[in-house]
Amino acid sequence: MGEIAGARAELDRLGRSLRAQTVELVTELTPGADLDLLFLDEPTVSDRHEPVKYRYSTDFRGERPPGVEAADLVLRGAEMLSAAGWTVTASPADVVPGSIGTKDGSTIEIRATTAHPSVLFSVRTREMSLTEPRVFEWPTPVRTAETVDPGYVLCYECDGLGRCPECGGRGWLPDEEQGRITCPECLGEKVCPICRDAGQLLISRLQTFQRGYYPDLPK
């Protein structure tokens, strides 16, 4: 699974640009807001389908200054975005005032209401894959019938695989809606829940019900 050349650098560039523009908007439209709460330092997973995609994103809240109407604040924000080269769409003033700017696949949405001084800045870079799609290969068993230690038998659950027999040691399973879900058999631990990665079980410690998996063992 190789990294895509230049992908992380480009995503970081978009993140820096988005942060700089957001800081400018927050400082102008909601002066006094605590910019230490503007968390845009690391990209996060935005789509878990293979290949996994990442983006910089956050929601930040400030407050309208006294005497500034919500619609006027949103209009000022739209003007600032437009002047900075963003393509801006704005909602009619008789709806919840809001505007959205887009640039290089990134979006900044500014929303304010007449009922409350809170101003919401929702900011997102475009989604990007940082690695090539991974082709999953089923792992090689850690034990086979020929390599079990004396006094042991192959694990009845994984047949010597050692890794979780449902997910093959990934810890997750593909999911059409969510991209991936935690494997229900190993709960994300990746190893076989019975032998715990050993691939074999000590005969003398088998429980009664476990011996039922091995009808050839002496009673």
Summary of the structure (lengths in Angstrom):
residues: 219
radius of gyration: 27.4
end to end distance: 48.8
largest distance: 87.8
contacts: 617
relative contact order: 0.14
helix: 21%
strand: 26%
